[in-house]
Amino acid sequence: MGTCGHEECYISTPPTLQFMLEDFPLITPNETIDRSIPRCRLCDLIAASTRESAAVFPPPTYASPIEGLQNHIASAERLIAEGIQNEELEKTLPSMKQMLADEIKATELRMVEVWKEYWAIWGPGEGPEIPNEYPVEEEIQDVVEEPSKDTGGKKRKAPLKIKGRASGKKARKA
């Protein structure tokens, strides 16, 4: 047993920095931990799950804002169907639905953000799906219009420059 009290099957050394950079180019690995010292993966998983719960059910109320908005929308739709405060609710219903969509997106972003600490140690595999934050060069097809000095101020098409991490192939070569 480890010092945390969990079975030995949960105690292992995290993947190396080189492995993390090559196989998971979208994740910024945690460089501050000593990857030669075994860690309890279950303890890290429990901590990430706890942070995720706090992201979904934020303090001080520990109630889901999504559920609250869904209840308000359902109540408003029921009142509209019954003909009570029809005009007023019909005006506010679209903004309530937009607030719900915004809150769902914000909650998903908070969930991904809290899992990044776990992924920085162990890599992906647990938690929500990793969003594709950094486009790979092969996927970049957009162009921008930029004035050219040598064409007399006429605009020409130039490749879009995106700052970010290199694709997996380039990261392996480095």
C-alpha positions as CSV (number, residue, x, y, z in Angstrom):
1,M,0.0,0.0,0.0
2,G,1.0,3.5,-0.7
3,T,1.1,6.3,1.9
4,C,-2.5,7.3,0.8
5,G,-3.9,3.9,1.8
6,H,-4.8,2.8,-1.8
7,E,-3.7,-0.5,-3.3
8,E,-0.4,-0.8,-5.1
9,C,-2.2,-1.1,-8.5
10,Y,-3.0,2.6,-8.3
11,I,0.6,3.6,-7.6
12,S,2.8,4.2,-10.7
13,T,5.1,6.7,-12.2
14,P,3.6,9.2,-14.5
15,P,4.5,9.2,-18.2
16,T,7.7,11.0,-19.2
17,L,7.7,14.5,-20.5
18,Q,8.9,13.3,-23.9
19,F,6.1,10.8,-24.1
20,M,3.5,13.5,-23.1
21,L,4.9,16.0,-25.7
22,E,5.0,13.5,-28.5
23,D,1.7,11.6,-28.0
24,F,-0.5,14.4,-26.6
25,P,0.6,17.7,-28.3
26,L,-2.7,19.4,-27.2
27,I,-1.8,19.0,-23.5
28,T,0.7,21.1,-21.7
29,P,2.4,18.7,-19.3
30,N,3.2,19.5,-15.7
31,E,6.9,20.1,-15.6
32,T,7.1,20.8,-11.8
33,I,6.4,17.2,-10.6
34,D,9.2,14.6,-10.4
35,R,8.1,11.9,-12.9
36,S,10.5,9.4,-11.5
37,I,8.6,9.2,-8.1
38,P,5.5,7.0,-8.1
39,R,2.2,8.7,-7.5
40,C,-1.3,7.4,-6.7
41,R,-3.3,7.8,-9.9
42,L,-6.6,7.2,-7.9
43,C,-5.8,10.2,-5.6
44,D,-5.2,12.4,-8.6
45,L,-8.4,11.1,-10.2
46,I,-10.5,11.8,-7.0
47,A,-9.0,15.3,-6.8
48,A,-10.0,16.0,-10.4
49,S,-13.5,14.6,-9.9
50,T,-13.9,16.8,-6.9
51,R,-12.9,19.9,-8.8
52,E,-15.2,18.9,-11.6
53,S,-18.1,18.7,-9.1
54,A,-17.3,22.2,-7.9
55,A,-17.3,23.4,-11.5
56,V,-20.8,21.9,-12.2
57,F,-22.2,22.8,-8.7
58,P,-20.4,26.0,-7.8
59,P,-20.3,27.3,-4.2
60,P,-21.8,28.8,-2.2
61,T,-25.2,27.3,-3.2
62,Y,-23.8,24.1,-4.7
63,A,-26.8,24.1,-7.0
64,S,-26.5,23.6,-10.7
65,P,-27.2,26.9,-12.6
66,I,-28.2,24.8,-15.6
67,E,-31.0,23.0,-13.7
68,G,-32.2,26.3,-12.3
69,L,-32.4,27.9,-15.8
70,Q,-34.1,24.8,-17.2
71,N,-36.7,25.0,-14.4
72,H,-37.3,28.7,-15.1
73,I,-37.7,28.0,-18.8
74,A,-40.1,25.1,-18.2
75,S,-42.2,27.3,-15.8
76,A,-42.3,30.1,-18.4
77,E,-43.4,27.7,-21.2
78,R,-46.1,26.3,-18.9
79,L,-47.4,29.8,-18.1
80,I,-47.4,30.7,-21.8
81,A,-49.3,27.6,-22.6
82,E,-51.9,28.5,-19.9
83,G,-52.1,32.0,-21.2
84,I,-50.8,33.7,-18.1
85,Q,-48.4,36.7,-18.7
86,N,-48.2,35.6,-22.3
87,E,-46.6,38.7,-23.9
88,E,-44.1,39.4,-21.2
89,L,-42.8,35.8,-21.0
90,E,-42.7,35.4,-24.8
91,K,-40.3,38.4,-24.9
92,T,-38.0,37.0,-22.2
93,L,-38.1,33.3,-23.2
94,P,-35.5,33.6,-26.1
95,S,-33.1,35.4,-23.7
96,M,-33.6,32.8,-21.1
97,K,-32.8,30.1,-23.6
98,Q,-29.7,32.0,-24.7
99,M,-28.6,32.2,-21.0
100,L,-29.1,28.5,-20.7
101,A,-26.9,27.8,-23.8
102,D,-24.2,30.2,-22.5
103,E,-24.3,28.5,-19.1
104,I,-24.0,25.1,-20.6
105,K,-20.9,26.2,-22.6
106,A,-19.4,27.9,-19.6
107,T,-19.9,24.8,-17.5
108,E,-18.3,22.6,-20.1
109,L,-15.3,25.0,-20.3
110,R,-14.9,24.9,-16.5
111,M,-15.0,21.1,-16.5
112,V,-12.3,20.9,-19.2
113,E,-10.2,23.5,-17.3
114,V,-10.3,21.5,-14.0
115,W,-9.3,18.3,-15.8
116,K,-6.2,19.9,-17.4
117,E,-4.3,19.5,-14.1
118,Y,-4.9,15.7,-14.2
119,W,-4.2,15.5,-17.9
120,A,-0.9,17.4,-17.4
121,I,0.3,14.6,-15.1
122,W,-1.3,11.4,-16.6
123,G,-2.4,12.4,-20.1
124,P,-6.0,12.1,-21.4
125,G,-8.2,9.1,-21.0
126,E,-10.2,10.2,-17.9
127,G,-12.7,13.0,-17.7
128,P,-14.4,14.9,-20.5
129,E,-13.3,14.8,-24.1
130,I,-10.4,17.2,-24.9
131,P,-11.4,20.0,-27.1
132,N,-9.2,20.6,-30.2
133,E,-7.8,24.0,-29.0
134,Y,-4.8,24.1,-31.3
135,P,-5.4,23.5,-35.0
136,V,-2.9,21.2,-36.8
137,E,-1.2,22.8,-39.8
138,E,-2.9,20.5,-42.2
139,E,-6.3,21.6,-41.0
140,I,-5.6,25.3,-41.6
141,Q,-7.2,26.3,-44.8
142,D,-8.2,29.9,-44.1
143,V,-6.6,32.8,-45.7
144,V,-6.5,36.5,-44.7
145,E,-6.4,39.6,-46.8
146,E,-3.4,41.7,-46.2
147,P,-2.1,44.7,-48.1
148,S,1.1,44.1,-50.0
149,K,3.7,46.8,-50.2
150,D,5.1,45.6,-53.5
151,T,1.7,45.5,-55.3
152,G,1.0,49.1,-54.7
153,G,-1.3,48.7,-51.7
154,K,-3.5,46.1,-53.4
155,K,-4.6,43.2,-51.2
156,R,-3.3,39.7,-51.8
157,K,-4.1,36.5,-50.1
158,A,-1.7,35.3,-47.5
159,P,-1.7,32.2,-45.3
160,L,-3.3,32.6,-41.9
161,K,-0.7,32.5,-39.2
162,I,-1.8,30.9,-36.0
163,K,0.2,30.9,-32.8
164,G,0.1,27.7,-30.8
165,R,1.8,24.4,-30.3
166,A,3.3,22.5,-33.2
167,S,1.6,19.5,-34.6
168,G,2.5,16.0,-33.3
169,K,4.9,15.4,-36.2
170,K,6.8,18.7,-35.6
171,A,6.9,18.1,-31.8
172,R,8.6,14.7,-32.3
173,K,11.3,16.2,-34.6
174,A,12.2,18.8,-32.0
